Amino acid sequence: MSSVRIGNMAFGIRAALVQISTRALHSSQPAASTVAATATAMNSSAKWSAGSVDLVNRLREQQKYYATVVIKGRPFTVTQNDIIVMDRIKELELGDSLALNQVTELGSRDYTIKGQPFVDCGLFKVEATVIEHPDGKLFTVTKKKRRTAHQKITYHRNRHTMLRVSAIDVTKL
């Protein structure tokens, strides 16, 4: 499985997504970043106190979770199977799976974990899938000069990307 980070050069901000391309899922060699992420997840329980481990496991016992994720600098509060409509990301294709790793808040009805500024990536797994690239509604922009017959009309459509949140899981410590 190959993972590619959508970096700072693409958006001019800190990357909020890790793209796992569906075309790369068929390769036989795991990427070095995937192995490193697995190693840090295995060592993550060593740095938590017993009270923190107990509270995370209590959150894990809840049925439904929500997460506040930051994508391209904008926060979205989502639950499983929610649809996120956001500005177009040209690098993504239909069916691509994303691991959303910038989470500011993770919780359920009874428990909440707040990050400072982000929650540790070893505590959760939030995945989303690209389902559509729709066009927005048509805007009419009119520019007019006073006391003359000069008038210019232009039209504009925003492009969007729709993501469906496929999984929100809290890992066991």
Rosetta silent file (secondary structure, phi, psi, omega in degrees, C-alpha in Angstrom):
SEQUENCE: MSSVRIGNMAFGIRAALVQISTRALHSSQPAASTVAATATAMNSSAKWSAGSVDLVNRLREQQKYYATVVIKGRPFTVTQNDIIVMDRIKELELGDSLALNQVTELGSRDYTIKGQPFVDCGLFKVEATVIEHPDGKLFTVTKKKRRTAHQKITYHRNRHTMLRVSAIDVTKL
SCORE:     score description
SCORE:     0.000 S_00000001
   1 L     0.000  131.241 -178.742    0.000    0.000    0.000 S_00000001
   2 L  -108.214  134.476  176.753    1.440    3.354   -0.983 S_00000001
   3 L  -120.348  138.241 -177.279    0.647    6.559    0.830 S_00000001
   4 E  -124.743  128.611  178.132    1.318   10.003   -0.571 S_00000001
   5 E   -87.569  129.028  174.296    1.148   13.204    1.476 S_00000001
   6 L   -80.157  107.935 -164.447   -0.540   16.108   -0.244 S_00000001
   7 L   -88.960 -174.426 -176.224    2.072   18.661    0.723 S_00000001
   8 H   -63.163  -29.862 -176.406    2.443   22.338    1.443 S_00000001
   9 H   -70.802  -26.933 -177.558    3.126   23.237   -2.174 S_00000001
  10 H   -72.431  -38.111 -173.519   -0.288   22.057   -3.352 S_00000001
  11 H  -118.918  -13.730 -176.593   -2.356   24.233   -1.031 S_00000001
  12 L    77.184   10.585  176.933    0.036   26.734    0.578 S_00000001
  13 L  -135.868  173.977  178.020   -0.987   25.430    4.022 S_00000001
  14 L   -65.386  135.931 -173.796   -0.099   22.525    6.237 S_00000001
  15 L   -65.538  138.939 -178.733   -1.350   19.325    4.643 S_00000001
  16 L  -111.641   -4.679 -172.037   -4.562   17.918    6.067 S_00000001
  17 E  -130.938  149.363  167.200   -4.855   14.754    4.041 S_00000001
  18 E  -119.909  118.911 -175.908   -2.930   11.621    3.336 S_00000001
  19 E   -90.622  128.923  172.965   -3.992   10.172    0.025 S_00000001
  20 E  -112.098  101.516 -173.472   -4.040    6.433   -0.389 S_00000001
  21 L   -70.673  138.565  178.910   -4.454    5.961   -4.088 S_00000001
  22 L   -70.569  -24.682  177.304   -6.617    3.071   -5.228 S_00000001
  23 L   -71.342  -29.869 -176.812   -4.220    2.469   -8.091 S_00000001
  24 H   -85.923   -6.115 -178.909   -1.344    1.950   -5.657 S_00000001
  25 H   -68.324  -20.177 -176.009   -3.212   -0.596   -3.528 S_00000001
  26 H   -89.551   -1.946  178.944   -2.222   -3.367   -5.920 S_00000001
  27 L   -74.276  150.757 -174.769    1.547   -2.880   -5.481 S_00000001
  28 L   -86.927  -23.453 -176.715    3.362   -5.637   -3.577 S_00000001
  29 L   -93.616  127.134  173.770    5.850   -3.464   -1.607 S_00000001
  30 L   -74.167  146.605 -179.834    4.605   -1.460    1.430 S_00000001
  31 L   -73.274  154.473 -179.895    5.792    2.128    1.544 S_00000001
  32 H   -64.945  -34.746  179.777    8.376    3.159    4.144 S_00000001
  33 H   -67.941  -31.123  177.674    5.998    5.783    5.565 S_00000001
  34 H   -68.602  -41.540  178.633    3.348    3.097    6.159 S_00000001
  35 H   -65.910  -40.193  179.379    5.836    0.948    8.077 S_00000001
  36 H   -65.915  -39.265  178.906    6.979    3.977   10.109 S_00000001
  37 H   -65.750  -36.748  177.905    3.382    4.912   10.964 S_00000001
  38 H   -67.112  -39.630  179.895    2.722    1.353   12.145 S_00000001
  39 H   -65.695  -39.950  178.597    5.837    1.398   14.333 S_00000001
  40 H   -70.166  -32.125  177.557    4.835    4.685   15.995 S_00000001
  41 H   -67.984  -34.696  178.914    1.311    3.389   16.595 S_00000001
  42 H   -70.354  -33.814 -179.177    2.735    0.332   18.346 S_00000001
  43 H   -88.532   -1.802 -174.613    4.954    2.501   20.577 S_00000001
  44 H   -70.150  -27.817 -178.336    2.234    5.068   21.303 S_00000001
  45 H   -71.665  -19.413 -178.439    0.866    3.209   24.341 S_00000001
  46 H   -71.746  -24.621 -175.962    4.204    3.535   26.141 S_00000001
  47 H   -94.547    0.432 -178.542    3.917    7.333   26.453 S_00000001
  48 L   -99.011  144.653  175.648    0.405    7.444   27.962 S_00000001
  49 L   -76.329  167.238 -178.440   -0.350    7.386   31.670 S_00000001
  50 H   -65.127  -36.609  178.043   -2.665    4.758   33.126 S_00000001
  51 H   -65.639  -39.999  178.773   -5.439    7.335   33.621 S_00000001
  52 H   -66.435  -41.199  178.780   -5.225    8.466   30.004 S_00000001
  53 H   -62.484  -40.396  179.042   -5.319    4.885   28.741 S_00000001
  54 H   -63.463  -43.705 -179.419   -8.416    4.246   30.885 S_00000001
  55 H   -67.761  -38.551  178.145  -10.202    7.332   29.531 S_00000001
  56 H   -66.541  -38.615  178.404   -9.369    6.511   25.902 S_00000001
  57 H   -69.161  -30.666  173.591  -10.646    2.966   26.392 S_00000001
  58 H   -66.137  -41.008  176.426  -13.879    4.373   27.883 S_00000001
  59 H   -63.318  -38.090 -178.697  -14.279    6.516   24.757 S_00000001
  60 H   -64.267  -28.448 -179.249  -13.589    3.432   22.654 S_00000001
  61 L   -75.127  -13.250 -179.856  -16.507    1.594   24.330 S_00000001
  62 L   -70.408  159.402 -175.787  -19.020    4.190   23.037 S_00000001
  63 L   -84.065  -44.897 -176.153  -21.132    3.329   19.987 S_00000001
  64 L  -120.615  142.883  179.384  -20.892    6.467   17.845 S_00000001
  65 L  -119.849  158.089  167.862  -18.036    8.938   17.466 S_00000001
  66 E  -129.948  158.582  178.585  -17.668   12.396   16.016 S_00000001
  67 E  -143.609  143.340  171.854  -14.517   14.187   14.927 S_00000001
  68 E  -104.003  106.409 -177.139  -13.668   17.775   14.043 S_00000001
  69 E  -103.554  150.356  177.190  -11.234   17.502   11.129 S_00000001
  70 E  -109.425  119.190  178.997   -9.323   20.318    9.447 S_00000001
  71 E  -124.473  121.106 -178.860   -9.185   20.090    5.650 S_00000001
  72 L    52.669   39.305  175.921   -7.443   22.850    3.696 S_00000001
  73 L    83.161    0.888 -179.038   -7.606   25.129    6.753 S_00000001
  74 E  -115.920  131.427  179.145  -11.359   24.719    7.349 S_00000001
  75 E   -82.752  141.507  175.732  -12.821   22.698   10.241 S_00000001
  76 E  -131.918  126.642  174.442  -15.603   20.168    9.596 S_00000001
  77 E   -93.366  119.484 -171.850  -17.441   18.294   12.379 S_00000001
  78 E  -132.237  156.103  168.444  -18.307   14.859   10.999 S_00000001
  79 E  -123.685  179.514 -178.964  -19.656   11.471   12.009 S_00000001
  80 L   -65.509  140.039 -179.700  -19.570    8.210   10.086 S_00000001
  81 L    72.083    9.617  173.497  -21.311    8.320    6.653 S_00000001
  82 L   -72.645  155.644  176.910  -21.429   12.145    6.614 S_00000001
  83 E  -111.482  129.625  178.806  -20.794   13.954    3.342 S_00000001
  84 E  -106.804  124.543  174.469  -18.299   16.839    3.254 S_00000001
  85 E  -106.018  118.428 -175.194  -18.650   19.393    0.450 S_00000001
  86 E  -137.920  173.717  178.251  -15.432   21.369    0.112 S_00000001
  87 E   -61.740  152.468 -174.977  -13.413   23.299   -2.453 S_00000001
  88 L   -61.781  136.409  169.414  -12.045   21.248   -5.340 S_00000001
  89 L  -114.187  110.191 -172.231   -8.845   19.276   -4.872 S_00000001
  90 L   -67.624  -28.355 -174.791   -7.543   18.588   -8.369 S_00000001
  91 L   -72.007  -16.590 -175.990   -5.165   15.777   -7.350 S_00000001
  92 L   -91.407  144.846  176.353   -8.012   13.523   -6.193 S_00000001
  93 L  -117.955  165.193  179.552   -9.979   11.192   -8.421 S_00000001
  94 L   -60.840  134.748  179.094  -13.300    9.434   -7.841 S_00000001
  95 L    90.801   -8.837  178.750  -12.936    6.489   -5.474 S_00000001
  96 L   -66.246  142.505 -179.947   -9.699    7.680   -3.846 S_00000001
  97 E  -105.004  136.886 -177.708   -9.505    6.948   -0.132 S_00000001
  98 E  -121.854  141.979  170.647   -8.155    9.569    2.282 S_00000001
  99 E  -102.804  112.887 -179.296   -6.925    9.300    5.851 S_00000001
 100 E   -85.396  112.118 -171.316   -7.867   12.554    7.578 S_00000001
 101 L  -112.615    0.838  175.028   -5.142   13.063   10.161 S_00000001
 102 L  -103.590   91.998 -177.862   -5.631   16.644   11.392 S_00000001
 103 E  -114.747  124.016  179.579   -8.301   16.207   14.065 S_00000001
 104 E   -91.836  -23.561 -179.091   -8.831   18.936   16.658 S_00000001
 105 E  -150.379  137.570 -179.202  -11.554   17.128   18.633 S_00000001
 106 E  -136.512  130.903 -176.654  -12.620   13.514   18.895 S_00000001
 107 E  -169.532 -174.225  176.558  -15.519   12.331   21.004 S_00000001
 108 L  -138.896 -163.299 -179.769  -18.860   10.718   21.640 S_00000001
 109 L   -65.792  -35.657 -173.307  -21.951   11.653   23.622 S_00000001
 110 L  -102.080  -30.504 -173.609  -20.183   11.160   26.969 S_00000001
 111 L  -127.508  149.171  179.623  -16.443   11.680   26.359 S_00000001
 112 E  -141.136  138.330  172.270  -14.344   14.145   24.361 S_00000001
 113 E  -113.280  122.277  178.222  -10.640   14.382   23.520 S_00000001
 114 E  -108.703  135.073  179.563   -9.453   17.869   22.581 S_00000001
 115 L   -91.596  160.970  178.104   -6.126   18.394   20.860 S_00000001
 116 L  -130.926   82.133   -2.184   -3.649   21.188   21.410 S_00000001
 117 L   -84.998  -20.105 -176.799   -3.845   21.967   18.460 S_00000001
 118 L  -123.100  153.158  175.360   -4.375   18.410   17.119 S_00000001
 119 L   -75.757  143.790  179.873   -5.163   15.024   18.651 S_00000001
 120 L   -59.493  133.681 -176.137   -2.336   12.479   18.388 S_00000001
 121 H   -65.785  -18.708  179.271   -2.706   10.389   15.213 S_00000001
 122 H   -74.626   -9.718 -176.558   -2.076    7.166   17.166 S_00000001
 123 H   -91.719  -16.211 -170.883   -5.430    7.495   18.950 S_00000001
 124 E  -148.142  170.572  172.905   -7.809    7.428   15.987 S_00000001
 125 E  -144.931  115.275  177.873   -8.422    6.553   12.367 S_00000001
 126 E  -119.297  121.334 -179.133  -10.667    8.748   10.207 S_00000001
 127 E  -121.536  145.871  177.414  -11.101    7.740    6.567 S_00000001
 128 E  -137.474  155.428 -179.856  -13.016    9.402    3.751 S_00000001
 129 E  -125.523  137.946  177.227  -13.692    8.496    0.110 S_00000001
 130 E   -74.839  122.607 -177.915  -14.089   10.864   -2.841 S_00000001
 131 E  -110.885  -21.478 -176.390  -17.593   10.345   -4.229 S_00000001
 132 E  -165.562  154.673  171.607  -18.116   13.270   -6.627 S_00000001
 133 L  -122.021   75.110 -175.855  -16.652   16.437   -8.161 S_00000001
 134 L   -81.481  161.844  172.336  -19.775   18.594   -8.648 S_00000001
 135 E   -95.756  147.205  179.005  -20.007   22.130   -9.964 S_00000001
 136 E   -80.216 -174.381 -179.935  -21.592   24.809   -7.809 S_00000001
 137 E   -74.972  160.205 -176.659  -24.427   27.112   -8.758 S_00000001
 138 E   -82.818  123.459  176.034  -23.962   29.765  -11.442 S_00000001
 139 E  -102.240  139.280  175.641  -23.130   33.251  -10.157 S_00000001
 140 E  -105.294  124.046  179.308  -23.703   36.348  -12.304 S_00000001
 141 E  -111.196  120.119 -178.470  -21.194   39.141  -11.813 S_00000001
 142 E  -112.767  127.286  175.739  -22.230   42.532  -13.220 S_00000001
 143 E  -117.714  128.743 -174.368  -19.811   45.436  -13.567 S_00000001
 144 E  -138.129  139.539  173.787  -21.274   48.793  -14.604 S_00000001
 145 L   -97.059  137.816  179.998  -19.917   52.321  -15.076 S_00000001
 146 L   -70.462  147.631  173.701  -22.155   55.191  -14.045 S_00000001
 147 L    56.733   22.584  172.689  -23.605   57.556  -16.655 S_00000001
 148 L  -136.170  172.193  179.460  -22.274   55.533  -19.569 S_00000001
 149 L   -91.777   10.561 -176.422  -23.581   52.619  -21.532 S_00000001
 150 L   -79.503  121.530  176.965  -20.685   50.430  -20.380 S_00000001
 151 E  -146.985  132.666 -177.962  -21.847   47.237  -18.708 S_00000001
 152 E  -125.492  128.875  179.725  -19.990   43.919  -18.443 S_00000001
 153 E  -118.227  126.775  175.183  -21.604   40.660  -17.337 S_00000001
 154 E  -126.153  159.627 -178.960  -19.532   37.584  -16.451 S_00000001
 155 E  -121.449  151.530 -173.496  -20.531   34.219  -15.062 S_00000001
 156 E  -148.664  136.053  174.774  -18.774   32.122  -12.458 S_00000001
 157 E  -125.832  135.408  172.505  -19.122   28.596  -11.002 S_00000001
 158 E   -84.880  144.759  177.646  -17.299   27.220   -7.960 S_00000001
 159 E  -101.919  141.388 -175.974  -15.908   23.697   -8.258 S_00000001
 160 E  -128.829  163.207  170.299  -16.326   21.300   -5.321 S_00000001
 161 E  -125.478  132.720  178.643  -15.154   17.908   -4.082 S_00000001
 162 E  -107.887  127.653  178.387  -17.532   15.672   -2.113 S_00000001
 163 E  -116.105  139.908  171.926  -16.121   13.274    0.471 S_00000001
 164 E  -108.292  125.889  179.055  -18.014   10.569    2.351 S_00000001
 165 E   -74.915  111.326 -174.503  -16.600    9.753    5.802 S_00000001
 166 E   -90.859  -25.181 -178.406  -16.317    5.977    5.682 S_00000001
 167 E  -155.193  137.859  167.832  -14.813    5.243    9.108 S_00000001
 168 E  -131.881  112.861 -177.816  -14.158    6.885   12.458 S_00000001
 169 E  -130.294  145.569  172.957  -12.426    4.544   14.889 S_00000001
 170 E  -103.691  126.582 -177.709  -10.622    5.012   18.204 S_00000001
 171 L   -78.575  152.618 -179.868   -7.623    2.707   18.517 S_00000001
 172 L   -83.433  132.705  177.954   -7.094    0.595   21.600 S_00000001
 173 L   -98.328    0.000    0.000   -4.188    1.603   23.832 S_00000001
